[in-house]
Amino acid sequence: MGSYSIKELEKLSGIKAHTIRIWEKRHQLVNPKRTDTNIRFYSDEDLKKIINVSVLNNHGVKISKIVGLSLDDLNKQVSELSESKDSIEIYIDQLVLAMIDMEEEKFEKILGDLILKFGFEKTIIEIVYPFLEKIGVLWLTNNITPAQEHFISNLIRQKLIVAIDALPLAPKTSTRVLLYLPENELHELGLLFYHYIAKKAGTRTYYLGQMVPHKDLKSVYAEHQPHILVTSLTSGPSPNAMPNYLARLSQDFADAKIYISGGALKKARFEPLPNIKTFANALDFKALIS
């Protein structure tokens, strides 16, 4: 069961802490519990209610009318609104709610409907990525377990793999792209989407996946001679080790272009290298690979 501070509730719902306090005091919208040291905390049920209230309130329903709704009526109105409005925020919130309740069927249906409605790329870039950022907040505040995180990640991973497999294999004469994650790197969803983008762009892809030892990377490179290497650095290297790691990549794969993204890059300082280019997101990568 989740336990959220009011600041965490603000990040996940988009409603300012000040507003939540007003709703709590004036309308008894939620009833937070208190720790032994008298600090307020909110439950999963409080979070779900605040998210649903924020959806309706952001779409013109006055709080005075919302507080009179039963829980069933509140959920019903949000569902009806999500069907009638093309609001990205509503879809993200719906995925968060399915995540909290571990409702696989609901999560699958929402994601499948979105892919049919908007297409695969737009769904991943505009809805799934922001959803994962919210899940990151839950992870950092210990409000989801590793099992829950893996549960949702694997559902998204399955969608990515199906989409990748549906794309035609480019001939060996095409631009060759090798995608990998280095040792100790497990965050694969971003790399899988880069694989989809690269394959859709008509390149010949070689996907090595997670935790690839450097010697194995060199062996594959020597055999297939890819024109481009793609990786994402989230867990490391450390800021101090990053310059040496990048220099090693640049030297060992001197004839290839190397495209790198990931949060670990933001924490490090390093000199530009001639064959290494960093990128911020999937749209940047799509421009590079095109």
C-alpha positions as semicolon CSV with decimal commas, in nm:
position;residue;x (nm);y (nm);z (nm)
1;M;0,000;0,000;0,000
2;G;0,135;0,341;-0,098
3;S;0,217;0,617;0,147
4;Y;0,256;0,960;-0,013
5;S;0,355;1,300;0,115
6;I;0,154;1,595;-0,012
7;K;0,447;1,694;-0,238
8;E;0,447;1,349;-0,394
9;L;0,071;1,376;-0,441
10;E;0,131;1,708;-0,617
11;K;0,387;1,558;-0,857
12;L;0,169;1,262;-0,944
13;S;-0,164;1,442;-0,979
14;G;-0,054;1,780;-1,111
15;I;-0,259;1,954;-0,840
16;K;-0,069;2,205;-0,626
17;A;-0,018;2,108;-0,261
18;H;-0,186;2,433;-0,157
19;T;-0,498;2,342;-0,356
20;I;-0,505;1,988;-0,213
21;R;-0,495;2,134;0,138
22;I;-0,785;2,369;0,057
23;W;-0,993;2,084;-0,089
24;E;-0,907;1,871;0,211
25;K;-1,008;2,139;0,461
26;R;-1,308;2,289;0,284
27;H;-1,459;1,984;0,116
28;Q;-1,314;1,687;0,311
29;L;-1,212;1,548;-0,027
30;V;-0,949;1,320;0,129
31;N;-0,870;1,231;0,488
32;P;-0,496;1,183;0,529
33;K;-0,358;0,978;0,812
34;R;-0,072;1,095;1,032
35;T;0,256;0,943;1,137
36;D;0,365;0,915;1,500
37;T;0,539;1,249;1,450
38;N;0,215;1,408;1,324
39;I;0,316;1,426;0,955
40;R;0,033;1,383;0,704
41;F;0,049;1,096;0,455
42;Y;-0,191;0,982;0,186
43;S;-0,294;0,634;0,070
44;D;-0,331;0,478;-0,276
45;E;-0,704;0,548;-0,253
46;D;-0,636;0,916;-0,178
47;L;-0,400;0,936;-0,477
48;K;-0,652;0,773;-0,713
49;K;-0,927;1,007;-0,595
50;I;-0,712;1,317;-0,634
51;I;-0,606;1,212;-0,986
52;N;-0,968;1,159;-1,091
53;V;-1,077;1,486;-0,933
54;S;-0,796;1,671;-1,111
55;V;-0,904;1,522;-1,448
56;L;-1,261;1,649;-1,407
57;N;-1,158;1,984;-1,259
58;N;-0,909;2,047;-1,541
59;H;-1,192;1,992;-1,789
60;G;-1,428;2,246;-1,643
61;V;-1,616;2,059;-1,370
62;K;-1,634;2,272;-1,056
63;I;-1,497;2,126;-0,736
64;S;-1,828;2,200;-0,560
65;K;-1,999;1,955;-0,799
66;I;-1,720;1,697;-0,787
67;V;-1,728;1,658;-0,409
68;G;-2,093;1,553;-0,426
69;L;-2,016;1,257;-0,653
70;S;-1,994;0,905;-0,522
71;L;-1,675;0,712;-0,597
72;D;-1,856;0,512;-0,869
73;D;-1,994;0,829;-1,030
74;L;-1,650;0,991;-1,015
75;N;-1,489;0,695;-1,193
76;K;-1,773;0,681;-1,446
77;Q;-1,741;1,049;-1,539
78;V;-1,363;1,020;-1,580
79;S;-1,408;0,715;-1,806
80;E;-1,664;0,898;-2,018
81;L;-1,437;1,200;-2,040
82;S;-1,140;0,989;-2,151
83;E;-1,351;0,846;-2,434
84;S;-1,475;1,185;-2,555
85;K;-1,159;1,397;-2,517
86;D;-0,821;1,360;-2,689
87;S;-0,631;1,471;-2,379
88;I;-0,283;1,328;-2,335
89;E;-0,292;1,400;-1,960
90;I;-0,608;1,195;-1,914
91;Y;-0,450;0,894;-2,084
92;I;-0,134;0,924;-1,872
93;D;-0,343;0,943;-1,555
94;Q;-0,545;0,638;-1,664
95;L;-0,222;0,439;-1,704
96;V;-0,104;0,551;-1,359
97;L;-0,431;0,433;-1,204
98;A;-0,404;0,095;-1,379
99;M;-0,045;0,071;-1,255
100;I;-0,138;0,141;-0,892
101;D;-0,408;-0,128;-0,898
102;M;-0,192;-0,375;-1,099
103;E;-0,479;-0,414;-1,348
104;E;-0,315;-0,586;-1,643
105;E;-0,630;-0,604;-1,858
106;K;-0,708;-0,236;-1,806
107;F;-0,349;-0,132;-1,878
108;E;-0,336;-0,348;-2,193
109;K;-0,670;-0,212;-2,317
110;I;-0,573;0,153;-2,262
111;L;-0,236;0,107;-2,431
112;G;-0,381;-0,095;-2,720
113;D;-0,658;0,160;-2,780
114;L;-0,405;0,445;-2,778
115;I;-0,183;0,271;-3,035
116;L;-0,483;0,220;-3,263
117;K;-0,592;0,582;-3,214
118;F;-0,262;0,769;-3,240
119;G;-0,017;0,522;-3,391
120;F;0,273;0,350;-3,218
121;E;0,533;0,629;-3,224
122;K;0,307;0,906;-3,096
123;T;0,174;0,681;-2,820
124;I;0,524;0,596;-2,695
125;I;0,668;0,947;-2,723
126;E;0,374;1,155;-2,598
127;I;0,206;0,918;-2,354
128;V;0,426;0,626;-2,244
129;Y;0,741;0,834;-2,182
130;P;0,560;1,086;-1,956
131;F;0,386;0,795;-1,784
132;L;0,723;0,635;-1,710
133;E;0,845;0,966;-1,564
134;K;0,554;0,952;-1,319
135;I;0,634;0,591;-1,242
136;G;0,986;0,712;-1,169
137;V;0,843;0,937;-0,898
138;L;0,666;0,638;-0,744
139;W;0,989;0,436;-0,761
140;L;1,202;0,707;-0,600
141;T;0,952;0,748;-0,316
142;N;0,932;0,370;-0,256
143;N;0,562;0,364;-0,345
144;I;0,594;0,085;-0,597
145;T;0,769;-0,244;-0,545
146;P;1,025;-0,389;-0,787
147;A;0,755;-0,642;-0,881
148;Q;0,514;-0,364;-0,983
149;E;0,785;-0,181;-1,177
150;H;0,882;-0,498;-1,365
151;F;0,515;-0,582;-1,424
152;I;0,449;-0,255;-1,609
153;S;0,789;-0,245;-1,780
154;N;0,734;-0,593;-1,922
155;L;0,390;-0,503;-2,056
156;I;0,541;-0,206;-2,242
157;R;0,840;-0,416;-2,349
158;Q;0,606;-0,672;-2,507
159;K;0,438;-0,398;-2,713
160;L;0,776;-0,271;-2,832
161;I;0,898;-0,616;-2,933
162;V;0,577;-0,690;-3,125
163;A;0,608;-0,358;-3,310
164;I;0,976;-0,422;-3,391
165;D;0,907;-0,774;-3,518
166;A;0,633;-0,642;-3,746
167;L;0,882;-0,424;-3,937
168;P;1,058;-0,568;-4,243
169;L;1,425;-0,664;-4,218
170;A;1,643;-0,429;-4,422
171;P;1,900;-0,577;-4,661
172;K;2,264;-0,610;-4,549
173;T;2,359;-0,338;-4,796
174;S;2,162;-0,084;-4,589
175;T;2,311;0,134;-4,316
176;R;2,397;-0,101;-4,031
177;V;2,307;0,000;-3,674
178;L;2,421;-0,185;-3,362
179;L;2,225;-0,117;-3,041
180;Y;2,347;-0,226;-2,698
181;L;2,357;-0,144;-2,327
182;P;2,692;-0,166;-2,147
183;E;2,772;-0,383;-1,847
184;N;2,559;-0,310;-1,536
185;E;2,296;-0,130;-1,748
186;L;1,946;-0,282;-1,730
187;H;1,714;0,002;-1,840
188;E;1,613;-0,139;-2,176
189;L;1,284;0,030;-2,273
190;G;1,445;0,338;-2,425
191;L;1,690;0,131;-2,629
192;L;1,408;-0,091;-2,756
193;F;1,225;0,215;-2,885
194;Y;1,543;0,339;-3,054
195;H;1,559;-0,006;-3,215
196;Y;1,206;0,043;-3,347
197;I;1,291;0,389;-3,485
198;A;1,611;0,267;-3,650
199;K;1,446;-0,036;-3,807
200;K;1,151;0,170;-3,928
201;A;1,397;0,413;-4,089
202;G;1,517;0,127;-4,311
203;T;1,846;0,046;-4,143
204;R;1,982;-0,303;-4,083
205;T;1,972;-0,342;-3,703
206;Y;2,172;-0,564;-3,467
207;Y;2,016;-0,554;-3,121
208;L;2,237;-0,688;-2,841
209;G;2,025;-0,577;-2,543
210;Q;2,133;-0,540;-2,182
211;M;2,468;-0,573;-2,004
212;V;2,696;-0,634;-2,303
213;P;3,064;-0,684;-2,208
214;H;3,296;-0,454;-2,401
215;K;3,494;-0,746;-2,548
216;D;3,170;-0,895;-2,688
217;L;3,075;-0,558;-2,833
218;K;3,412;-0,547;-3,011
219;S;3,361;-0,898;-3,148
220;V;3,020;-0,816;-3,296
221;Y;3,156;-0,489;-3,433
222;A;3,444;-0,669;-3,603
223;E;3,211;-0,924;-3,762
224;H;2,930;-0,695;-3,885
225;Q;3,109;-0,360;-3,924
226;P;2,811;-0,142;-3,827
227;H;2,811;0,219;-3,943
228;I;2,639;0,339;-3,623
229;L;2,646;0,232;-3,257
230;V;2,359;0,333;-3,028
231;T;2,349;0,310;-2,649
232;S;2,181;0,464;-2,345
233;L;2,363;0,535;-2,018
234;T;2,135;0,555;-1,714
235;S;2,309;0,373;-1,427
236;G;2,663;0,470;-1,520
237;P;2,949;0,516;-1,575
238;S;3,002;0,755;-1,284
239;P;3,068;1,123;-1,368
240;N;3,440;1,074;-1,301
241;A;3,461;0,760;-1,516
242;M;3,252;0,893;-1,805
243;P;3,532;1,074;-1,998
244;N;3,747;0,759;-2,006
245;Y;3,453;0,542;-2,109
246;L;3,361;0,771;-2,398
247;A;3,725;0,798;-2,509
248;R;3,749;0,419;-2,512
249;L;3,435;0,390;-2,726
250;S;3,560;0,656;-2,964
251;Q;3,895;0,482;-3,004
252;D;3,774;0,119;-3,025
253;F;3,501;0,204;-3,279
254;A;3,676;0,484;-3,463
255;D;3,513;0,411;-3,799
256;A;3,156;0,427;-3,664
257;K;2,927;0,706;-3,556
258;I;2,830;0,660;-3,191
259;Y;2,496;0,799;-3,069
260;I;2,447;0,810;-2,691
261;S;2,163;0,921;-2,464
262;G;2,078;0,879;-2,096
263;G;2,068;1,050;-1,760
264;A;2,427;0,956;-1,669
265;L;2,553;1,191;-1,941
266;K;2,389;1,489;-1,773
267;K;2,588;1,434;-1,455
268;A;2,928;1,421;-1,626
269;R;3,163;1,666;-1,794
270;F;3,361;1,551;-2,096
271;E;3,532;1,689;-2,401
272;P;3,363;1,651;-2,741
273;L;3,484;1,354;-2,945
274;P;3,472;1,350;-3,327
275;N;3,262;1,036;-3,375
276;I;3,037;1,062;-3,066
277;K;2,710;1,253;-3,066
278;T;2,472;1,275;-2,770
279;F;2,097;1,308;-2,805
280;A;1,823;1,394;-2,559
281;N;1,520;1,191;-2,665
282;A;1,354;0,973;-2,927
283;L;1,270;1,266;-3,154
284;D;1,637;1,370;-3,157
285;F;1,738;1,013;-3,236
286;K;1,485;0,991;-3,517
287;A;1,638;1,303;-3,675
288;L;1,989;1,158;-3,642
289;I;1,907;0,818;-3,785
290;S;1,713;0,968;-4,077
